[in-house]
């Protein structure tokens, strides 16, 4: 394979870094943002189990749904509900 930026021949182990032209450039690699959280995230406050024990979440959507239902937002976010599908029920509303 030939680097389209400098014309140097790339060997196994070079990609995505070309190293051509004394390493002054590198190739970029597309990153994919996924919703899942491998292994989960253990949340100890606010959106934990009703008895106060920590709860593990396996996706960002799950966390945002639980935050909507509890009436919370993630630190630094705007104080309005997240755009995820959820029950529409808030913590202090009855069933």
N, CA, C and O atoms as a GROMACS GRO file, in nm:
protein
  380
    1UNK      N    1   0.086  -0.117   0.000
    1UNK     CA    2   0.000   0.000   0.000
    1UNK      C    3   0.090   0.123   0.000
    1UNK      O    4   0.195   0.124   0.064
    2UNK      N    5   0.049   0.224  -0.071
    2UNK     CA    6   0.126   0.348  -0.081
    2UNK      C    7   0.051   0.459  -0.008
    2UNK      O    8  -0.069   0.475  -0.026
    3UNK      N    9   0.124   0.538   0.074
    3UNK     CA   10   0.064   0.651   0.144
    3UNK      C   11   0.024   0.756   0.041
    3UNK      O   12   0.108   0.800  -0.038
    4UNK      N   13  -0.103   0.797   0.043
    4UNK     CA   14  -0.150   0.897  -0.053
    4UNK      C   15  -0.104   1.038  -0.016
    4UNK      O   16  -0.125   1.132  -0.094
    5UNK      N   17  -0.042   1.055   0.102
    5UNK     CA   18   0.005   1.188   0.142
    5UNK      C   19   0.150   1.212   0.100
    5UNK      O   20   0.186   1.323   0.060
    6UNK      N   21   0.235   1.107   0.109
    6UNK     CA   22   0.376   1.130   0.078
    6UNK      C   23   0.432   1.033  -0.025
    6UNK      O   24   0.542   1.054  -0.075
    7UNK      N   25   0.356   0.927  -0.058
    7UNK     CA   26   0.401   0.832  -0.158
    7UNK      C   27   0.488   0.720  -0.102
    7UNK      O   28   0.532   0.634  -0.177
    8UNK      N   29   0.513   0.719   0.030
    8UNK     CA   30   0.595   0.614   0.092
    8UNK      C   31   0.518   0.483   0.093
    8UNK      O   32   0.397   0.482   0.114
    9UNK      N   33   0.590   0.372   0.070
    9UNK     CA   34   0.528   0.241   0.077
    9UNK      C   35   0.507   0.204   0.223
    9UNK      O   36   0.599   0.210   0.304
   10UNK      N   37   0.383   0.167   0.256
   10UNK     CA   38   0.349   0.128   0.393
   10UNK      C   39   0.368  -0.021   0.410
   10UNK      O   40   0.331  -0.099   0.323
   11UNK      N   41   0.426  -0.060   0.523
   11UNK     CA   42   0.446  -0.200   0.556
   11UNK      C   43   0.349  -0.242   0.665
   11UNK      O   44   0.283  -0.157   0.725
   12UNK      N   45   0.340  -0.370   0.691
   12UNK     CA   46   0.255  -0.421   0.797
   12UNK      C   47   0.298  -0.356   0.928
   12UNK      O   48   0.417  -0.354   0.959
   13UNK      N   49   0.204  -0.303   1.004
   13UNK     CA   50   0.233  -0.236   1.129
   13UNK      C   51   0.245  -0.085   1.115
   13UNK      O   52   0.244  -0.014   1.216
   14UNK      N   53   0.257  -0.033   0.993
   14UNK     CA   54   0.268   0.112   0.972
   14UNK      C   55   0.134   0.182   0.985
   14UNK      O   56   0.127   0.292   1.040
   15UNK      N   57   0.027   0.121   0.936
   15UNK     CA   58  -0.103   0.185   0.934
   15UNK      C   59  -0.157   0.198   1.074
   15UNK      O   60  -0.146   0.100   1.148
   16UNK      N   61  -0.213   0.305   1.119
   16UNK     CA   62  -0.249   0.422   1.041
   16UNK      C   63  -0.141   0.529   1.039
   16UNK      O   64  -0.163   0.639   0.987
   17UNK      N   65  -0.023   0.499   1.094
   17UNK     CA   66   0.082   0.600   1.099
   17UNK      C   67   0.180   0.578   0.986
   17UNK      O   68   0.241   0.471   0.975
   18UNK      N   69   0.196   0.677   0.904
   18UNK     CA   70   0.282   0.666   0.786
   18UNK      C   71   0.429   0.672   0.825
   18UNK      O   72   0.505   0.582   0.790
   19UNK      N   73   0.468   0.774   0.896
   19UNK     CA   74   0.609   0.789   0.932
   19UNK      C   75   0.692   0.846   0.819
   19UNK      O   76   0.810   0.876   0.838
   20UNK      N   77   0.634   0.861   0.702
   20UNK     CA   78   0.706   0.919   0.589
   20UNK      C   79   0.735   1.066   0.613
   20UNK      O   80   0.671   1.129   0.696
   21UNK      N   81   0.830   1.119   0.542
   21UNK     CA   82   0.868   1.260   0.554
   21UNK      C   83   0.905   1.292   0.699
   21UNK      O   84   0.861   1.393   0.754
   22UNK      N   85   0.986   1.204   0.761
   22UNK     CA   86   1.031   1.217   0.900
   22UNK      C   87   0.914   1.225   0.999
   22UNK      O   88   0.922   1.294   1.100
   23UNK      N   89   0.807   1.155   0.970
   23UNK     CA   90   0.694   1.147   1.062
   23UNK      C   91   0.616   1.276   1.077
   23UNK      O   92   0.552   1.297   1.180
   24UNK      N   93   0.620   1.363   0.979
   24UNK     CA   94   0.552   1.492   0.991
   24UNK      C   95   0.402   1.483   0.967
   24UNK      O   96   0.330   1.580   0.989
   25UNK      N   97   0.355   1.370   0.924
   25UNK     CA   98   0.210   1.355   0.908
   25UNK      C   99   0.169   1.214   0.944
   25UNK      O  100   0.250   1.121   0.940
   26UNK      N  101   0.044   1.200   0.978
   26UNK     CA  102  -0.014   1.069   1.006
   26UNK      C  103  -0.146   1.059   0.932
   26UNK      O  104  -0.210   1.160   0.902
   27UNK      N  105  -0.186   0.938   0.904
   27UNK     CA  106  -0.317   0.918   0.843
   27UNK      C  107  -0.422   0.925   0.952
   27UNK      O  108  -0.394   0.890   1.066
   28UNK      N  109  -0.539   0.969   0.919
   28UNK     CA  110  -0.646   0.975   1.018
   28UNK      C  111  -0.732   0.850   1.008
   28UNK      O  112  -0.746   0.790   0.901
   29UNK      N  113  -0.788   0.813   1.119
   29UNK     CA  114  -0.874   0.696   1.125
   29UNK      C  115  -1.011   0.740   1.174
   29UNK      O  116  -1.021   0.814   1.272
   30UNK      N  117  -1.116   0.694   1.108
   30UNK     CA  118  -1.252   0.729   1.149
   30UNK      C  119  -1.285   0.656   1.278
   30UNK      O  120  -1.257   0.537   1.292
   31UNK      N  121  -1.345   0.727   1.371
   31UNK     CA  122  -1.387   0.666   1.498
   31UNK      C  123  -1.539   0.658   1.497
   31UNK      O  124  -1.607   0.747   1.446
   32UNK      N  125  -1.591   0.553   1.553
   32UNK     CA  126  -1.735   0.533   1.560
   32UNK      C  127  -1.778   0.544   1.706
   32UNK      O  128  -1.728   0.471   1.791
   33UNK      N  129  -1.870   0.634   1.733
   33UNK     CA  130  -1.923   0.650   1.869
   33UNK      C  131  -2.037   0.550   1.886
   33UNK      O  132  -2.135   0.552   1.812
   34UNK      N  133  -2.023   0.462   1.984
   34UNK     CA  134  -2.126   0.362   2.008
   34UNK      C  135  -2.204   0.396   2.134
   34UNK      O  136  -2.160   0.477   2.216
   35UNK      N  137  -2.319   0.335   2.149
   35UNK     CA  138  -2.405   0.360   2.264
   35UNK      C  139  -2.372   0.268   2.382
   35UNK      O  140  -2.400   0.301   2.497
   36UNK      N  141  -2.313   0.154   2.352
   36UNK     CA  142  -2.289   0.056   2.458
   36UNK      C  143  -2.171   0.095   2.547
   36UNK      O  144  -2.082   0.169   2.505
   37UNK      N  145  -2.173   0.043   2.669
   37UNK     CA  146  -2.064   0.063   2.765
   37UNK      C  147  -2.016  -0.077   2.801
   37UNK      O  148  -2.076  -0.142   2.886
   38UNK      N  149  -1.907  -0.125   2.737
   38UNK     CA  150  -1.858  -0.260   2.765
   38UNK      C  151  -1.828  -0.279   2.914
   38UNK      O  152  -1.756  -0.200   2.974
   39UNK      N  153  -1.884  -0.382   2.973
   39UNK     CA  154  -1.866  -0.408   3.115
   39UNK      C  155  -1.959  -0.329   3.204
   39UNK      O  156  -1.972  -0.359   3.323
   40UNK      N  157  -2.022  -0.228   3.149
   40UNK     CA  158  -2.117  -0.147   3.223
   40UNK      C  159  -2.051  -0.040   3.309
   40UNK      O  160  -1.930  -0.041   3.330
   41UNK      N  161  -2.132   0.052   3.357
   41UNK     CA  162  -2.089   0.160   3.444
   41UNK      C  163  -2.171   0.151   3.571
   41UNK      O  164  -2.294   0.156   3.568
   42UNK      N  165  -2.103   0.138   3.684
   42UNK     CA  166  -2.170   0.126   3.812
   42UNK      C  167  -2.199   0.266   3.866
   42UNK      O  168  -2.106   0.342   3.895
   43UNK      N  169  -2.326   0.300   3.880
   43UNK     CA  170  -2.368   0.431   3.928
   43UNK      C  171  -2.410   0.417   4.074
   43UNK      O  172  -2.498   0.337   4.106
   44UNK      N  173  -2.346   0.495   4.160
   44UNK     CA  174  -2.369   0.483   4.304
   44UNK      C  175  -2.463   0.590   4.360
   44UNK      O  176  -2.508   0.578   4.474
   45UNK      N  177  -2.494   0.693   4.283
   45UNK     CA  178  -2.576   0.804   4.334
   45UNK      C  179  -2.684   0.842   4.232
   45UNK      O  180  -2.670   0.815   4.113
   46UNK      N  181  -2.789   0.902   4.280
   46UNK     CA  182  -2.897   0.963   4.200
   46UNK      C  183  -2.980   0.862   4.121
   46UNK      O  184  -3.100   0.852   4.146
   47UNK      N  185  -2.922   0.789   4.028
   47UNK     CA  186  -3.001   0.697   3.945
   47UNK      C  187  -2.966   0.552   3.978
   47UNK      O  188  -2.958   0.467   3.889
   48UNK      N  189  -2.946   0.524   4.106
   48UNK     CA  190  -2.918   0.388   4.153
   48UNK      C  191  -3.051   0.316   4.179
   48UNK      O  192  -3.158   0.368   4.146
   49UNK      N  193  -3.045   0.196   4.238
   49UNK     CA  194  -3.167   0.120   4.272
   49UNK      C  195  -3.247   0.196   4.378
   49UNK      O  196  -3.190   0.275   4.452
   50UNK      N  197  -3.379   0.172   4.387
   50UNK     CA  198  -3.463   0.242   4.486
   50UNK      C  199  -3.416   0.225   4.630
   50UNK      O  200  -3.438   0.314   4.713
   51UNK      N  201  -3.352   0.112   4.662
   51UNK     CA  202  -3.305   0.091   4.800
   51UNK      C  203  -3.169   0.157   4.825
   51UNK      O  204  -3.115   0.146   4.935
   52UNK      N  205  -3.113   0.225   4.725
   52UNK     CA  206  -2.988   0.296   4.742
   52UNK      C  207  -2.864   0.219   4.703
   52UNK      O  208  -2.753   0.272   4.710
   53UNK      N  209  -2.880   0.093   4.660
   53UNK     CA  210  -2.764   0.016   4.617
   53UNK      C  211  -2.724   0.059   4.475
   53UNK      O  212  -2.809   0.100   4.397
   54UNK      N  213  -2.595   0.049   4.443
   54UNK     CA  214  -2.548   0.090   4.310
   54UNK      C  215  -2.615   0.010   4.198
   54UNK      O  216  -2.650  -0.107   4.217
   55UNK      N  217  -2.633   0.073   4.084
   55UNK     CA  218  -2.695   0.008   3.968
   55UNK      C  219  -2.598   0.016   3.850
   55UNK      O  220  -2.534   0.119   3.829
   56UNK      N  221  -2.588  -0.093   3.774
   56UNK     CA  222  -2.498  -0.097   3.660
   56UNK      C  223  -2.578  -0.070   3.532
   56UNK      O  224  -2.682  -0.131   3.508
   57UNK      N  225  -2.526   0.022   3.450
   57UNK     CA  226  -2.588   0.057   3.322
   57UNK      C  227  -2.495   0.012   3.209
   57UNK      O  228  -2.374   0.028   3.218
   58UNK      N  229  -2.553  -0.043   3.104
   58UNK     CA  230  -2.475  -0.096   2.993
   58UNK      C  231  -2.486  -0.014   2.865
   58UNK      O  232  -2.430  -0.052   2.763
   59UNK      N  233  -2.558   0.099   2.868
   59UNK     CA  234  -2.564   0.187   2.751
   59UNK      C  235  -2.588   0.331   2.797
   59UNK      O  236  -2.642   0.357   2.904
   60UNK      N  237  -2.546   0.423   2.713
   60UNK     CA  238  -2.564   0.566   2.743
   60UNK      C  239  -2.712   0.602   2.739
   60UNK      O  240  -2.757   0.690   2.813
   61UNK      N  241  -2.788   0.534   2.653
   61UNK     CA  242  -2.932   0.558   2.644
   61UNK      C  243  -3.000   0.518   2.774
   61UNK      O  244  -3.090   0.589   2.822
   62UNK      N  245  -2.959   0.405   2.834
   62UNK     CA  246  -3.015   0.361   2.962
   62UNK      C  247  -2.993   0.467   3.070
   62UNK      O  248  -3.083   0.497   3.149
   63UNK      N  249  -2.873   0.523   3.073
   63UNK     CA  250  -2.839   0.625   3.173
   63UNK      C  251  -2.926   0.749   3.153
   63UNK      O  252  -2.980   0.804   3.249
   64UNK      N  253  -2.940   0.793   3.029
   64UNK     CA  254  -3.020   0.912   3.000
   64UNK      C  255  -3.168   0.888   3.030
   64UNK      O  256  -3.237   0.978   3.079
   65UNK      N  257  -3.217   0.767   3.002
   65UNK     CA  258  -3.357   0.733   3.032
   65UNK      C  259  -3.380   0.738   3.183
   65UNK      O  260  -3.480   0.793   3.229
   66UNK      N  261  -3.288   0.680   3.260
   66UNK     CA  262  -3.300   0.679   3.406
   66UNK      C  263  -3.290   0.822   3.461
   66UNK      O  264  -3.360   0.856   3.556
   67UNK      N  265  -3.204   0.904   3.402
   67UNK     CA  266  -3.190   1.044   3.445
   67UNK      C  267  -3.320   1.120   3.418
   67UNK      O  268  -3.363   1.199   3.502
   68UNK      N  269  -3.381   1.098   3.302
   68UNK     CA  270  -3.510   1.162   3.271
   68UNK      C  271  -3.614   1.125   3.375
   68UNK      O  272  -3.685   1.212   3.426
   69UNK      N  273  -3.625   0.997   3.405
   69UNK     CA  274  -3.727   0.950   3.498
   69UNK      C  275  -3.704   1.000   3.640
   69UNK      O  276  -3.799   1.021   3.715
   70UNK      N  277  -3.576   1.020   3.677
   70UNK     CA  278  -3.545   1.068   3.812
   70UNK      C  279  -3.542   1.221   3.819
   70UNK      O  280  -3.531   1.278   3.928
   71UNK      N  281  -3.551   1.287   3.702
   71UNK     CA  282  -3.549   1.433   3.701
   71UNK      C  283  -3.409   1.492   3.712
   71UNK      O  284  -3.394   1.606   3.756
   72UNK      N  285  -3.306   1.416   3.671
   72UNK     CA  286  -3.168   1.463   3.677
   72UNK      C  287  -3.112   1.484   3.538
   72UNK      O  288  -3.167   1.435   3.439
   73UNK      N  289  -3.002   1.558   3.530
   73UNK     CA  290  -2.923   1.568   3.408
   73UNK      C  291  -2.778   1.538   3.444
   73UNK      O  292  -2.738   1.551   3.560
   74UNK      N  293  -2.701   1.498   3.345
   74UNK     CA  294  -2.560   1.470   3.365
   74UNK      C  295  -2.488   1.603   3.381
   74UNK      O  296  -2.516   1.698   3.308
   75UNK      N  297  -2.394   1.611   3.476
   75UNK     CA  298  -2.323   1.736   3.506
   75UNK      C  299  -2.273   1.808   3.382
   75UNK      O  300  -2.208   1.748   3.297
   76UNK      N  301  -2.305   1.936   3.372
   76UNK     CA  302  -2.262   2.018   3.259
   76UNK      C  303  -2.363   2.024   3.146
   76UNK      O  304  -2.351   2.109   3.057
   77UNK      N  305  -2.463   1.937   3.146
   77UNK     CA  306  -2.566   1.939   3.041
   77UNK      C  307  -2.673   2.042   3.074
   77UNK      O  308  -2.685   2.087   3.189
   78UNK      N  309  -2.751   2.079   2.973
   78UNK     CA  310  -2.861   2.172   2.995
   78UNK      C  311  -2.969   2.104   3.078
   78UNK      O  312  -2.990   1.984   3.066
   79UNK      N  313  -3.039   2.179   3.162
   79UNK     CA  314  -3.140   2.119   3.252
   79UNK      C  315  -3.273   2.091   3.182
   79UNK      O  316  -3.375   2.147   3.220
   80UNK      N  317  -3.271   2.006   3.083
   80UNK     CA  318  -3.395   1.965   3.017
   80UNK      C  319  -3.386   1.816   2.985
   80UNK      O  320  -3.276   1.761   2.979
   81UNK      N  321  -3.498   1.749   2.964
   81UNK     CA  322  -3.497   1.604   2.940
   81UNK      C  323  -3.415   1.566   2.816
   81UNK      O  324  -3.409   1.641   2.719
   82UNK      N  325  -3.352   1.448   2.823
   82UNK     CA  326  -3.275   1.397   2.710
   82UNK      C  327  -3.369   1.344   2.602
   82UNK      O  328  -3.480   1.302   2.632
   83UNK      N  329  -3.324   1.347   2.479
   83UNK     CA  330  -3.404   1.300   2.367
   83UNK      C  331  -3.384   1.150   2.348
   83UNK      O  332  -3.320   1.107   2.252
   84UNK      N  333  -3.438   1.073   2.438
   84UNK     CA  334  -3.437   0.927   2.429
   84UNK      C  335  -3.578   0.879   2.459
   84UNK      O  336  -3.656   0.947   2.525
   85UNK      N  337  -3.609   0.759   2.409
   85UNK     CA  338  -3.741   0.706   2.440
   85UNK      C  339  -3.744   0.668   2.588
   85UNK      O  340  -3.652   0.603   2.638
   86UNK      N  341  -3.849   0.708   2.656
   86UNK     CA  342  -3.862   0.677   2.798
   86UNK      C  343  -4.008   0.673   2.835
   86UNK      O  344  -4.094   0.707   2.755
   87UNK      N  345  -4.034   0.632   2.956
   87UNK     CA  346  -4.172   0.611   2.999
   87UNK      C  347  -4.250   0.741   3.012
   87UNK      O  348  -4.373   0.739   3.011
   88UNK      N  349  -4.181   0.854   3.024
   88UNK     CA  350  -4.248   0.981   3.042
   88UNK      C  351  -4.286   1.006   3.186
   88UNK      O  352  -4.343   1.110   3.219
   89UNK      N  353  -4.254   0.913   3.272
   89UNK     CA  354  -4.288   0.921   3.413
   89UNK      C  355  -4.170   0.976   3.491
   89UNK      O  356  -4.056   0.932   3.471
   90UNK      N  357  -4.194   1.070   3.579
   90UNK     CA  358  -4.089   1.124   3.664
   90UNK      C  359  -4.097   1.059   3.801
   90UNK      O  360  -4.198   1.001   3.838
   91UNK      N  361  -3.989   1.070   3.875
   91UNK     CA  362  -3.974   1.004   4.005
   91UNK      C  363  -4.089   1.033   4.100
   91UNK      O  364  -4.137   0.942   4.167
   92UNK      N  365  -4.134   1.158   4.108
   92UNK     CA  366  -4.236   1.194   4.206
   92UNK      C  367  -4.379   1.176   4.155
   92UNK      O  368  -4.474   1.212   4.225
   93UNK      N  369  -4.396   1.121   4.034
   93UNK     CA  370  -4.530   1.095   3.982
   93UNK      C  371  -4.573   0.954   4.019
   93UNK      O  372  -4.490   0.863   4.022
   94UNK      N  373  -4.699   0.936   4.047
   94UNK     CA  374  -4.750   0.801   4.080
   94UNK      C  375  -4.780   0.724   3.954
   94UNK      O  376  -4.793   0.782   3.846
   95UNK      N  377  -4.791   0.593   3.969
   95UNK     CA  378  -4.812   0.504   3.853
   95UNK      C  379  -4.956   0.505   3.811
   95UNK      O  380  -4.992   0.436   3.715
   0.00000   0.00000   0.00000
